[in-house]
């Protein structure tokens, strides 16, 4: 659930006027300048047209940058190219530098025009590089100074110090042939700082640390006596920015009752026990979930060891939220 943290980092820079939501990102990300766009998502990589406009920070925050996870149709040329380039979303981190990630991404066409469709994940890996270049320092260093230390998030970072290795359990994925859980990543895999600090899925954290992060957002950007973000920025982050057509095109990743803000999904109407309009948060592919509910002044954090093998939330997620909300007694 790294994406909400990166969205806060980006909004810190917006508030300082070091980044602007609707400015092109080309000056800091020249690899994304003068983009070409596929005529058809399943078409050959050479069949492109010019992008109608540059990519902006708003496009990255809302997953409308024109590039991301293509779930359908299966095995089309752009999917194969993304896997061959080694920049596809998955449990294994990108093994090279941020510059190399951007170089490989810049060699591929966009799937659709900037601002046109909601495409998951890749925009936040790009966002991490943008933040790093904007502050001219490692991403983790900036996150630690502006978010982790003010919130007391002492156990959050992109790698695991050796003295904490016994506190991290393995990550399991389900073997599609047998249905049995198999170890996908062990604590040792996190023992060194990564070559690429993924803004999309790179952070380790604890329930207590993530609780502090979401409580800050629930409190309008304030933690104790310190302000991390303005109330107006939090409100902008937690407002739906997708059109009905873009929500419908999000496929199975966003459900029918979900919009998207900046780095978080936003509940639109009450159709389930836990579905309060304005509730916001996200679920991580490694089996994690965290949401804040302003109407109930409530935060829930669920961390499991079993990575998701489907865009649909596992039943343990819905059972957790059912248990939490039925316990409200007022």
Secondary structure as GFF3:
##gff-version 3
##sequence-region A 1 330
A	DSSP	alpha_helix	2	15	.	.	.	ID=ss1
A	DSSP	three_ten_helix	30	32	.	.	.	ID=ss2
A	DSSP	beta_strand	36	38	.	.	.	ID=ss3
A	DSSP	beta_strand	48	50	.	.	.	ID=ss4
A	DSSP	alpha_helix	57	61	.	.	.	ID=ss5
A	DSSP	alpha_helix	77	85	.	.	.	ID=ss6
A	DSSP	alpha_helix	98	106	.	.	.	ID=ss7
A	DSSP	alpha_helix	122	135	.	.	.	ID=ss8
A	DSSP	alpha_helix	139	143	.	.	.	ID=ss9
A	DSSP	pi_helix	144	148	.	.	.	ID=ss10
A	DSSP	alpha_helix	149	151	.	.	.	ID=ss11
A	DSSP	three_ten_helix	162	167	.	.	.	ID=ss12
A	DSSP	beta_strand	171	174	.	.	.	ID=ss13
A	DSSP	beta_strand	181	185	.	.	.	ID=ss14
A	DSSP	three_ten_helix	187	190	.	.	.	ID=ss15
A	DSSP	alpha_helix	207	218	.	.	.	ID=ss16
A	DSSP	beta_strand	222	223	.	.	.	ID=ss17
A	DSSP	beta_strand	226	227	.	.	.	ID=ss18
A	DSSP	alpha_helix	231	237	.	.	.	ID=ss19
A	DSSP	alpha_helix	244	248	.	.	.	ID=ss20
A	DSSP	beta_strand	258	260	.	.	.	ID=ss21
A	DSSP	beta_strand	265	267	.	.	.	ID=ss22
A	DSSP	beta_strand	280	284	.	.	.	ID=ss23
A	DSSP	beta_strand	288	293	.	.	.	ID=ss24
A	DSSP	beta_strand	298	303	.	.	.	ID=ss25
A	DSSP	alpha_helix	315	326	.	.	.	ID=ss26
###
